[in-house]
Amino acid sequence: MRKPIPVAYLREMSVGQRGLKADTMARDNAYILAERKLTEARHSRAAELDLTKLSLVEVPESIGQLNQLYSLNLSRNKLIALPKSLGQLSQLQSLNISTNKLTELPESIGELKRLQLLDLSNNRLVVLPASLGNLMKLETLRLFSNQLMELPNSLERLELLNSLNLYDNELKILP
């Protein structure tokens, strides 16, 4: 004979499941809102797009269609990865992805040839792609408060870089 499940346990389990559903719904709503903002930006040919504080876990791949963007702000979300299509933003000059949960970047970030400012601070980055060395117009690179242990040698090629913030990392040597 089976033991009956205590009512308190069932209530606890139900609350936990509701919490999971609420979290999933919030994530889905954030993604839908981001998609809507991307569509509006595409139709209006917006030069700037602000997707801060949406609790986004992922960025829609369709972001790559916004090749007219000069400035993109994805800060203060919950991003764990970035789409490869980010590299298609050929006009982008300013990219803020600070205060997320990124541990790595796509190699395609090196395709942002016009980028002047890149803010990757307050993430969980452990390594950086060598393709960052392709960002020849980069002037400001913010990498503070990550978990970087080393930097790619390719950063030496960034001749216009005049501001590099590496505070609060685990760097042992610099290139």
LOVEXZA-857202 format. One record per residue (C-alpha): x, y, z; residue number from 1. Coordinates in steps of 0.05 Angstrom, whole numbers. Example, Ala and Ser with C-alpha at 12.3 -4.5 7.8 and 13.67 -1.06 7.14 Angstrom:
2
+--------+--------+--------+-----+
|      X |      Y |      Z | seq |
+--------+--------+--------+-----+
|    246 |    -90 |    156 |   1 |
|    273 |    -21 |    143 |   2 |
+--------+--------+--------+-----+
END
This chain:
175
+--------+--------+--------+-----+
|      X |      Y |      Z | seq |
+--------+--------+--------+-----+
|      0 |      0 |      0 |   1 |
|     26 |     68 |    -19 |   2 |
|     35 |    123 |     32 |   3 |
|     -7 |    185 |     19 |   4 |
|     32 |    246 |     -3 |   5 |
|     28 |    301 |     50 |   6 |
|    -14 |    361 |     30 |   7 |
|     42 |    409 |     49 |   8 |
|     88 |    374 |      0 |   9 |
|     38 |    379 |    -56 |  10 |
|     27 |    453 |    -41 |  11 |
|    103 |    464 |    -41 |  12 |
|    110 |    426 |   -107 |  13 |
|     54 |    466 |   -138 |  14 |
|     85 |    532 |   -118 |  15 |
|    152 |    509 |   -147 |  16 |
|    120 |    489 |   -213 |  17 |
|     83 |    556 |   -216 |  18 |
|    150 |    590 |   -204 |  19 |
|    181 |    551 |   -263 |  20 |
|    122 |    568 |   -307 |  21 |
|    125 |    641 |   -287 |  22 |
|    200 |    643 |   -302 |  23 |
|    189 |    610 |   -370 |  24 |
|    133 |    658 |   -386 |  25 |
|    175 |    718 |   -366 |  26 |
|    231 |    693 |   -411 |  27 |
|    182 |    682 |   -469 |  28 |
|    151 |    751 |   -459 |  29 |
|    220 |    783 |   -459 |  30 |
|    238 |    748 |   -524 |  31 |
|    172 |    768 |   -555 |  32 |
|    182 |    841 |   -534 |  33 |
|    253 |    839 |   -562 |  34 |
|    227 |    811 |   -628 |  35 |
|    175 |    867 |   -631 |  36 |
|    228 |    920 |   -618 |  37 |
|    273 |    889 |   -672 |  38 |
|    216 |    891 |   -722 |  39 |
|    200 |    964 |   -705 |  40 |
|    274 |    982 |   -712 |  41 |
|    278 |    946 |   -779 |  42 |
|    216 |    982 |   -806 |  43 |
|    237 |   1051 |   -781 |  44 |
|    310 |   1040 |   -801 |  45 |
|    330 |   1060 |   -731 |  46 |
|    403 |   1078 |   -719 |  47 |
|    400 |   1060 |   -645 |  48 |
|    367 |   1002 |   -608 |  49 |
|    361 |    996 |   -532 |  50 |
|    342 |    927 |   -506 |  51 |
|    365 |    938 |   -434 |  52 |
|    332 |    907 |   -373 |  53 |
|    286 |    859 |   -411 |  54 |
|    311 |    796 |   -375 |  55 |
|    331 |    768 |   -442 |  56 |
|    366 |    701 |   -439 |  57 |
|    379 |    700 |   -514 |  58 |
|    378 |    751 |   -570 |  59 |
|    336 |    735 |   -631 |  60 |
|    377 |    714 |   -693 |  61 |
|    338 |    767 |   -732 |  62 |
|    383 |    820 |   -699 |  63 |
|    430 |    809 |   -758 |  64 |
|    379 |    841 |   -805 |  65 |
|    389 |    909 |   -772 |  66 |
|    450 |    928 |   -812 |  67 |
|    433 |   1002 |   -806 |  68 |
|    446 |   1003 |   -731 |  69 |
|    501 |   1048 |   -704 |  70 |
|    488 |   1033 |   -630 |  71 |
|    462 |    971 |   -595 |  72 |
|    451 |    966 |   -520 |  73 |
|    438 |    896 |   -492 |  74 |
|    461 |    911 |   -421 |  75 |
|    428 |    887 |   -357 |  76 |
|    396 |    825 |   -384 |  77 |
|    410 |    751 |   -369 |  78 |
|    444 |    734 |   -435 |  79 |
|    484 |    670 |   -434 |  80 |
|    502 |    670 |   -508 |  81 |
|    500 |    716 |   -569 |  82 |
|    477 |    698 |   -638 |  83 |
|    528 |    691 |   -694 |  84 |
|    484 |    739 |   -734 |  85 |
|    510 |    796 |   -690 |  86 |
|    570 |    799 |   -736 |  87 |
|    524 |    822 |   -793 |  88 |
|    514 |    891 |   -761 |  89 |
|    562 |    923 |   -809 |  90 |
|    549 |    996 |   -788 |  91 |
|    553 |    984 |   -713 |  92 |
|    599 |   1032 |   -676 |  93 |
|    577 |   1022 |   -604 |  94 |
|    559 |    956 |   -571 |  95 |
|    542 |    950 |   -497 |  96 |
|    532 |    879 |   -472 |  97 |
|    551 |    893 |   -400 |  98 |
|    519 |    862 |   -339 |  99 |
|    497 |    795 |   -368 | 100 |
|    519 |    723 |   -358 | 101 |
|    562 |    713 |   -419 | 102 |
|    620 |    663 |   -413 | 103 |
|    642 |    669 |   -486 | 104 |
|    632 |    709 |   -548 | 105 |
|    619 |    686 |   -619 | 106 |
|    678 |    692 |   -667 | 107 |
|    632 |    734 |   -711 | 108 |
|    641 |    792 |   -664 | 109 |
|    706 |    805 |   -702 | 110 |
|    665 |    823 |   -764 | 111 |
|    641 |    888 |   -733 | 112 |
|    694 |    928 |   -770 | 113 |
|    666 |    997 |   -752 | 114 |
|    660 |    984 |   -677 | 115 |
|    692 |   1039 |   -635 | 116 |
|    664 |   1021 |   -566 | 117 |
|    654 |    951 |   -538 | 118 |
|    630 |    943 |   -466 | 119 |
|    633 |    871 |   -441 | 120 |
|    640 |    889 |   -367 | 121 |
|    605 |    851 |   -311 | 122 |
|    597 |    785 |   -347 | 123 |
|    629 |    716 |   -335 | 124 |
|    676 |    716 |   -394 | 125 |
|    733 |    666 |   -387 | 126 |
|    764 |    674 |   -456 | 127 |
|    759 |    723 |   -513 | 128 |
|    758 |    704 |   -587 | 129 |
|    821 |    720 |   -626 | 130 |
|    775 |    755 |   -676 | 131 |
|    772 |    816 |   -629 | 132 |
|    838 |    834 |   -660 | 133 |
|    801 |    849 |   -725 | 134 |
|    764 |    908 |   -695 | 135 |
|    813 |    959 |   -723 | 136 |
|    770 |   1020 |   -706 | 137 |
|    761 |   1000 |   -633 | 138 |
|    779 |   1057 |   -586 | 139 |
|    747 |   1034 |   -520 | 140 |
|    744 |    963 |   -493 | 141 |
|    713 |    951 |   -425 | 142 |
|    727 |    882 |   -397 | 143 |
|    725 |    895 |   -322 | 144 |
|    691 |    847 |   -274 | 145 |
|    697 |    783 |   -314 | 146 |
|    736 |    719 |   -303 | 147 |
|    789 |    728 |   -356 | 148 |
|    854 |    691 |   -344 | 149 |
|    888 |    713 |   -408 | 150 |
|    878 |    759 |   -468 | 151 |
|    886 |    740 |   -540 | 152 |
|    951 |    764 |   -572 | 153 |
|    910 |    793 |   -629 | 154 |
|    891 |    852 |   -584 | 155 |
|    961 |    879 |   -600 | 156 |
|    935 |    897 |   -670 | 157 |
|    884 |    947 |   -642 | 158 |
|    925 |   1010 |   -657 | 159 |
|    867 |   1059 |   -643 | 160 |
|    852 |   1028 |   -575 | 161 |
|    862 |   1084 |   -524 | 162 |
|    819 |   1057 |   -466 | 163 |
|    824 |    986 |   -440 | 164 |
|    794 |    970 |   -372 | 165 |
|    813 |    901 |   -344 | 166 |
|    799 |    913 |   -271 | 167 |
|    773 |    854 |   -230 | 168 |
|    794 |    795 |   -273 | 169 |
|    841 |    737 |   -261 | 170 |
|    895 |    757 |   -310 | 171 |
|    964 |    731 |   -297 | 172 |
|   1000 |    760 |   -357 | 173 |
|    985 |    811 |   -411 | 174 |
|   1002 |    802 |   -485 | 175 |
+--------+--------+--------+-----+
END
